[in-house]
């Protein structure tokens, strides 16, 4: 359906008016939305028909998070350009980077000749501190084989996230690699949401923290999990044991306050 909608939109707007299609392999801050396995194959079929460039936002998924170096590999997304940040330096210092295909670079270079200088850049390009940290981070990723480590840990992580679906507060649970989320709902059968003003997701976040676990509440009473890539199986189990205690506390609070 979404691929058909995209096709209709491109025809309506005109293919020549569209510079590129931008997507995250997994939508991160939007609620950890994990696409179906065939989603990007169907999207690519539409984009290829109109010769539209694909830009992958790998800021969250890049550098092993989904069990491959890039989330695009995990979901069959074939980008012409990739943007990265966060894990590029393991978040020790701010840094971002953009990669482009050769033909995109050549097009920018050709147009730049009209102004006498390369017409693309960043305010803090090649900052020596950030570049040094990024280089060392990439070296450690390779030395410690982080990608394969994530693949080995994924079954435990995904199993524990899936098990949360049995909790009376959880309407949906989802995970891939070492990223996941649960959606908290007022009615498990109908998936009816809580009123946003009730702050149930934030309550779950705060209750988890009381048990020693830092998680992130998002809009729609979604709670996200995104642990360090150096975590181990025992720590994953400890993490979800703590979260389940916080979730039980949240359920007791919801019941006491009559929020359903």
N, C-alpha and C positions, 0 to 999 in steps of 0.2 A: 504493500500500500504506500509506504513512504517513498519508495523508488518511483512509483507511478506519479505521486504528488510532485516529486522533484522534476520529473520529465515534463509534466504539465506546466510547472512554474517556469522552467527554462524556455519552453515554447512561448509562453505568455510574455515573458520579459524580453526574449530574444537572446540567443546564444552569444552574440557578439557583444552584449552588454555585461557579460559575466566574466570577471577576471579569474576567479578560482573558487573551488569548493573547499571550505575549511572544516576540519573535524578532529575531535579527540578520539583516539581508539576506544577509550572508556571516558564518558563524560564525568569529570571529577567533581568539581565544586557544584555542579548541577544535580548531584545526588548519587554519584557512582552508578551511572546508568550503563549497564553492560549490554552491548548489542548482540543479537542472534548471530550464530556462526556464519550465516549466509548473507548478512546485512550488507557488508561492504562489497561483496561480489555483485550484488544487484545494483548498488549505487554506482559502482565502477562501470557497469554496462551502460548506464545512462550517461555518465560523464564522458566515457570514451566515444560515444556516438556524436557528441557535440565538441569533442576535442577541448575539454575544460581541464585546466590544471587542478591538481589536488595538493592541498597543504595540510600536513599532519601536525597537530599541536601535541607534542610529546613531553610537555613540561611536567606532567604528573606520571605518565606511563613509561617514559623513557628510562633507560639504564637498569633494566631487569625487573621492574615492578610486576609485570605480568608473566614472567617466566621466559621472556625473550629480551634481547637487548632493547628492542623497541616494541611498544604495543602494536604498532602497525604490522609487525611480523605475526603476532598472535592472532590478529583478526583479519588478515589478508588485505589490509589497506596498503595501497601502492602509491606513496606520495611522490610528487615532483619536488617538494620542499618540506623540510622538517624544522620545527622550532623546538629548542630544548632549553632547560634552565634547572632550577631546584637541584636534582640529583647530579647534575653536571659537576657540582662542587660538593656534593653531599650536604648542601645547604650551609657550609662553613662560611662562605662569603657569597654575596650576590653576583651572579653571572648568568648570561644567556647567550645563545648562539643560534644561527640560522644556517641551514644547508640548502643548496639549490642544485638542480640538475644543470649540466653543462649548457644546454640550450637557453635556459633562463639567464644564466650568467652572461652568455654571449649577447643576448638581447639587451641586457642592462649596459653592457660594455659598449655596444654599438650606439645606443642612445646617449651614453655619457660623452661620447666624442663631440656631440653638439655643444656641450657646455665646457669642455676642456678638462674635466676631472671626473673621476668615478662617482656616479650619482647615487651612492647608497652607503650607509654607514650607521654607526651608533655613537651616542655621546661618549660612552665609556669604553669604546672599542679597545681591545688588547690591553686592558689594565694589567700590569705585571703581577700584582698580588693575586687577582682572581684567576688569571691564566695559569699561574704556578699551582694554585690549589686544584684547579680543574685537571691539570695534567697529572698531578699526584693521585687524585681521586680515580681517574681512569686507570692508572697503573695498579691501584689497589683492587679495583673491580676485577681486572684481569688476573692479578696474582692470586686473589682469593676465590676466583671462579664464582663470582656472585650470582651470575645468571643461573648456573646449574644448582647453586645452593637454593635459590628461590624455587626452582622446579621441584627440588626434593622436599621443601617445606610446604608447598602449595596444597597437597592432599590434606594435611592436618589442618591448615588454616581454613580451607574451603569446607571441610567437614564440620568444623566447629561453628562457622557462620551458618551453614545449612541447618544445624541443630537448633539454632535460635528461632527458626520458623515455628517450632512447637510452643513457644512462649505465648501466653494469652495476649500480650501487648503487640506482638509482631505480626504484621500483615504480609510482609515480604522480606526475604533475605537473599543476598546475592554476593558472589565473590569470584575473583579470578586472580590467580597468582597470590600476591600479598596485598590485595586491596579488596575491600568489601564494605557492605552496609546493610542495615536493617531499617525498615520503615515501620514506625509505631502507629497503630490505628486504634480507634475507639471501638470498632466492631470487627472482629476477626473474620466473621462469615461474609459480610458485605464489603469489607475493606473501607468502611466509612472512616474518614479522617477525624482527628481531634480539631477543635477550633484552634487556629494558630496562636491566639492570644493566651491559651492555657499553658503554653510553654512546656509541653510534655517531653519533647526531644531534649530541651535544655535541662530539664529535671533529670532525665536519664544520664545525660553527660555529667551533671554535677554529682549524682549518686555514684556513678562509676569512679569519679575522682576521689570520693570519700573512701573508696576501697583500694585506692592506690593506682588507678588506671586513667590515663589521659586519652579521651576520645573527642571527636568533633561532632557537634550537632549542626545539622543543616536545615534549610527551609523544608517544610513538609514533614517535620518530625522524623527526619532521617538521621541516623547516627552512623558515622563512617569510621572504618578501621583502616589504618595505613601504617603498619608497624615498621621499624627499622629492618633493612634487608639482612642485618646480621643476627636477627632473632633466631632462636632455636625452637625445637618442638616443645620442650618443657615450658619455655617462656610463652609460647602461643597458648598452650593449655592454661597456664596461670592467668594470662591475659583474659581469656574468655570466662574462666571461673570468676574472676573479679567482676567482669561485665554482667554476668548472670546475677550476681548478688545485687549489683546496682539496679538491674532491671526488675528484680523482685521488689526492691525498695520502691521503685517507681510505680509498679503495679499496686502496691499497698497504698501509696499516696493517692493515686488516681481513684481507687475504690473509696478511700476515706473522704476525699473531697467531692465525690459524686460527679466526676468529670465526664462520665459516659452518658 
